[in-house]
Amino acid sequence: NMEYQNILFSVEDGIGLLTINRPKALNALNAATVTEMKDCVGKVAANSDIKVLVITGSGDKSFVAGADIKEMATKNPAEGRAWGIFGQSVFTEIEKLPQPVIAAINGFALGGGCELSCACDFRYASENAKFGQPEVGLGITPGFGGTQRLTRVVGRGYAKELIYTGGMIDAQEAHRIG
């Protein structure tokens, strides 16, 4: 069990559990959190004793409610682009882990949270889960690989609908569309 500020990580019986632990911010991803996730994922990749990784969010309200908008608002265009590239690179590391990765989705999986769930091999959602890419309403494209990963998970039509409208869907609709 390693010490982080924004995530919790433990290993028990070959199962790694990475919990995004910023419940007051609905587990929004700021730079510090994504940096800790990168470190943790690197440790998981290098540890063959870990047979599977489960990623979840602390509390029952949110898996990950997206990127931290307050932090993003301070970025200029070049910094914003660098942030998108960094987040996407960490999600690609998750996608490429040798171990299977399970997203245990509780509550909001919005923006970066929806994208994180798509980077995992399996997605299991609680009844209160909500998925969407609402950042488009702020004039921001899904920057952590969502345009590509969401399309691969649910197909072009549903991905376009979610991205173009910025709408949210519940767990039942998410299950229905795959």
N, C-alpha and C positions, 0 to 999 in steps of 0.2 A: 504494500500500500504506500504509494508515493504522495508527497505533499504538494498540492497545487492550491492556488487561490480561488479559481473560478470553475474548476471541475473536481470531481471526486473520481478516484480510480482504485479499484480493488480487483484481486484475482482470487477465485475460490474454485477448487476442483476443475481447473483448466478453463474456467469461464472468466473472461475479463469483463468488467462492468465499468463503462465510462459514463458518468453522469454530469451533464452540464448543470452547474450549481449556482445559478444567479436568479433564484425564484422571484426576488423583488423586481427584477427587470424582465420577468417572464422568460428567463434563460436566453435573452438576446445575446448575440455573438458580438463582442467587442474584440479589438485586436489582441488584448491580453488572453482572452478565452481561446481564440483560434490558435494563438501561439502555443498555449498549453496543450491544446488538442493535438497539434503537430508533434510536440514532444512525446506525448502519450502514445500516439499512433506509431511513431518510430520505435518506441520500446515494445509495443505489441508485435510489430513486424519482426523484430529481432528475437522474440521469445517463443520458441517452439513448444514450450510447456502450455502456452495459452492456445487453446483449441478453437475458441470462438470468442467474438467480441460483441457485447450488447451495448448499444448507445441509447441513452434515455435522458430525460430532463427531470430535475428535482421538482417536487410538488406535483399536484394533480391538474394544475391549470395550463401548463405549457410544456411541450417537448422543447421546441426552440421557436420563439415568436419572430425570428428574423435576425437581421444584422442590427446592431445598436445604432438607431437612427440619430440619437443625440451625438454620438461620436462621429458618425458619417457626415453630419451637417457641418462639421468644422473642416472637412477636407476640400482642397481645391481639386480641379479635374484630374491632374496628374496623380495626386494622392488617392483619389477615388478609384482611378484605374488600377493603381498598384494594389489597393485593398481588394478589388475584385480578383485580380490575378493571384494574390496570396490565398484568399479564401478558396478559390477554385483549385489551387494546387494542393491544399490540405485535403479537400474533399476527394481529389483524384488519388491521393495516398490512401484514403479510406477505401475507395473503390478497388484499389490494387492490392490491398492487404492479402497475404496468403491465406489467412483465416477467414471463414465466413463471418459476415457482420450483420447483426440483427438490429433494426431500429424498433425500439419499444416506445410507441408514440402515444403520449398522454396529453390531451388538450391541444393547444395551438402548434401546428407545424406550418408556419407561414414564412414566405420568402426564403431566407437561408435555411430555415427549419425544414421546409418542403424539399429544398435542394439537398440537404443533408440526408433526409430519409431516402431520396432517390439514389444517393451514392452508396447506400447500404444494399446488401444482397437480398434481405428480406425485410418486410415492413409489417409489423403487427400493431394495430391501432386500438385504443380503448374506445368505448362508446362515445366519449366526449371529444374525440379528436376532430380537428378542423384543419383542412389543407387549403393552401392558396398561395398566390404570388402577388400580394397586394402592393408591393413596392412600385408597381407600374403606375399606381395612382399618384406617386411622388415624382414621376418622370424618370424612374430608375429601372433599367432592364434587370432581369434576374441574372445577377453577376457572378454567382458561384457555380455556374454550369447548368443552371435550371433549364435554359432553352434546349439544351441537348439531352440531359438526363431525363427530364420530365417527359420529353417526346419518346425516348426509348422505353419508359415505363408504361405510359398510358396511350401512346400513339399521337400522331400529329394533330388530329382534330381536337381531342380533349385538351392536349397541351396548349394549342392555340387559344382555345376558349378560356382556359384558366389564366393564361398570360395576357391575352388581349383585354379581358374584362376586369382582371384583378379580383374576381369573385372568390368566395370561399365555399368549399364543399364539406359535408360532414363525412363521418367514417363510413356510413352506408353507401353514399355516392362514390366515395373513393374506392371502396371494395368493388362496387358495380363496374367501374371503369378500369379496374386493374391496378 
